[in-house]
């Protein structure tokens, strides 16, 4: 049987770094390695009172929303091994308990933890789950260092495996999609001149040298496959060409450094404020892979895993059958190359029915989009990426649409002599601010279509705008399973952004999940 994108494959969760022996012993006391932790959010209701929103945990929400089962029965590995091949449901949740063999409270002679060993045992679990469920592939979900374990599986262990490997893309046969929360894909860097990093990498204190470039190159580089990069060409945030596809890898990036106070025994100040408290923003994603930024810290009560924002991005990436990307195109800002004005763009994505923002880049969170000026004579156009998200067509009723709202705010800054000038500055004042409302659904003939308009043109509340029955935007892409539309910026913004400036929206069907039995 074959499902179009919205299939249910086994989910395997891989936790993050525990630190020293005491941290490992504490980690193994948790039966689900933290995937079961929830949180409470507070907002103000209409009577100006605090209202609570309870997020149960990603583990429970996958069971509630997607019908997943948790089949532990005291020992998940023992349970799996005791089952007949192909008899375990595919829509099940599993935890890679890789720290168990390194915990002194569980093992008489614990060895020294290594990423390679954790990746090898992850392969064992993947194969066991596939055999017992009959699923051809699995979903891998990882937090922090867990993302590096997954990458070691995909980039080294599987390509080097004599039976399964031999190719950089060997992982595509076993793993369907990978979702990482706050993983240090580019390693962990500290503020200053690299002294702390050199001490860490030389001493290997608490095993933290795994976040340095030398060790990362070791466990992310195959030894038996041609085409692997040498150390001098290794970049942690890049997947090797011809390896696991970038569009099947999603990186969730945290931007809240204030609510994460300690990391590897060091304060947030050691890492810097443009981070989640442990991982810098630019090191938390893979170049070219889909990603979202959310104002969450690396872990803790305001952590990225136990958050509604994290779960909603996870759910849409794993089960969504439509990929939605938005870019700002044909941008021509005023001034010229000698102008001392710098431009920043803030973005925020909301989806109808959700109580949280799915993606947010702002100056307040130290992560706005920096806009490169293009002169009027510049014939080339490099689109400015705004956001990537995923939606499920199968969850849409014939009479409704999937609505998402993209808020855009353009800000100008002046520099004089290399320093910011505040002589004519208006703090938190936008040069242009508007909200793009996008609906995706079925047209009068039952075909998928896209409608969009700017909030500045809607007479009334956004929720009351109903495009159904009106003409959708013209599809400018003739490829099957793909739609491309252009939404010109409002007339009042064209003098600032350019006469032809527009938001490009691309809707593409995702690859099919083949759920045939093995």
Secondary structure by P-SEA (a helix, b strand, c coil): cccccccccbbbbbbcccccaaaaaaaaccccccccccbbbbbbcccccbbbbbbccaaaaaaacccccccccccaaaaaaacccccccccbbbbcccccccccccccccccccaaaaaaaaaaaaaaaaaaacccbbbbbbccaaaaaaaaaaccccccccccccccccccccccbbbbcccccccccccccaaaaaaaaaacccccccccaaaaaaaaccccccccccccccccccccccccccccbbbbbbcccccccccccccccccccccccccccccccccccccccccccccccccccccaaaaaaaaaaacccbbbbbbbccccccccccccbbbbbbbbbbccccccccbbbcccccccbbbbbbcccccbbbbbbcccbbbbcccccccccbbbbbbbbbbbbbbccccccccccccccccbbbbbbbbbccccccccbbbbbbcccccccccccccccccccccccccccbbbbbbcccccccccccccbbbbbbbbbccccccccc
